[in-house]
Amino acid sequence: MDSNVELTLTATHKVTGKKMVYRLIDNQKMILLHPITNESLIEIDFSNPDEVTFHNLTQDRTLDDAGKCVWECSRQCKGDFICFASCSAGCATIII
């Protein structure tokens, strides 16, 4: 990817209407951005389809409940990026 181009993905939860924006790092990692401040909140690594990992990029938020939600939701995604983004969009409302 060209270093002068930033690729983002916006996912909208159908029920809540909340929009989540992700900065795509590469084809295996993305960062969840705060919807108002664009602060980097969570780095999500789904390089292993059996275990998605989350790294908190802030000091003031906990990921336990949101992580459990995404883990359960994304079990059937099997590495599908759009499926995973949909799960994380719904579950991220726990921390945002």
C-alpha positions in Angstrom: 0.0 0.0 0.0 1.3 3.5 -0.8 2.4 5.2 2.4 0.7 8.4 1.2 -2.7 6.8 1.2 -4.8 5.9 4.2 -7.4 3.2 3.8 -10.4 3.1 6.1 -13.5 1.0 6.4 -16.8 2.3 7.8 -19.2 -0.2 9.2 -22.7 0.8 10.4 -24.6 -1.3 12.9 -28.1 -1.9 11.4 -30.0 -1.8 14.7 -28.3 1.1 16.5 -27.2 3.1 13.5 -23.8 3.6 15.1 -20.9 4.0 12.6 -17.5 2.5 13.3 -14.4 3.6 11.4 -11.4 1.4 11.1 -8.0 2.4 9.8 -6.7 -0.6 7.8 -3.0 -1.2 8.6 -2.6 -4.2 6.3 -4.6 -7.3 5.2 -4.4 -8.7 8.8 -4.7 -5.7 11.1 -6.9 -2.7 11.6 -7.4 0.0 14.2 -10.8 1.1 15.6 -11.0 4.9 15.7 -13.2 7.0 18.0 -16.1 8.2 16.0 -15.8 11.9 17.1 -12.1 12.4 17.9 -10.5 9.9 15.5 -8.4 8.7 18.4 -6.9 5.2 17.9 -8.7 3.0 20.4 -8.1 -0.7 19.6 -5.7 -2.5 17.3 -7.3 -5.6 16.0 -5.2 -8.5 14.6 -7.1 -11.3 12.8 -4.1 -12.9 11.2 -5.0 -16.1 13.0 -8.6 -17.1 12.0 -9.0 -19.1 15.2 -8.0 -16.3 17.6 -8.5 -12.6 17.0 -6.3 -10.5 19.3 -7.0 -7.0 20.6 -4.6 -4.4 21.9 -5.9 -1.5 23.9 -4.3 1.8 22.6 -5.7 4.0 25.3 -5.3 4.1 29.1 -8.9 4.9 30.0 -11.0 2.1 28.5 -11.3 -1.6 29.2 -11.8 -4.1 26.5 -12.9 -7.1 28.5 -16.7 -7.0 27.7 -16.3 -5.8 24.2 -13.6 -8.4 23.5 -15.8 -11.2 24.8 -18.6 -10.0 22.6 -16.5 -9.8 19.5 -14.9 -13.2 20.2 -18.3 -14.9 20.4 -19.8 -13.0 17.5 -16.8 -13.6 15.1 -16.5 -17.4 15.7 -18.3 -18.1 12.5 -16.4 -15.5 10.5 -13.5 -17.8 9.7 -11.2 -14.9 8.7 -13.8 -13.0 6.7 -12.9 -9.3 7.1 -16.4 -7.9 6.5 -18.0 -10.4 8.9 -15.5 -9.5 11.6 -15.9 -5.8 11.0 -19.7 -6.2 11.5 -19.2 -8.0 14.8 -16.8 -5.5 16.1 -19.0 -2.6 15.1 -21.9 -4.0 17.1 -19.7 -4.9 20.1 -17.7 -1.7 20.2 -20.8 0.1 21.4 -19.9 -1.4 24.8 -16.9 0.9 25.2 -17.9 3.9 23.1 
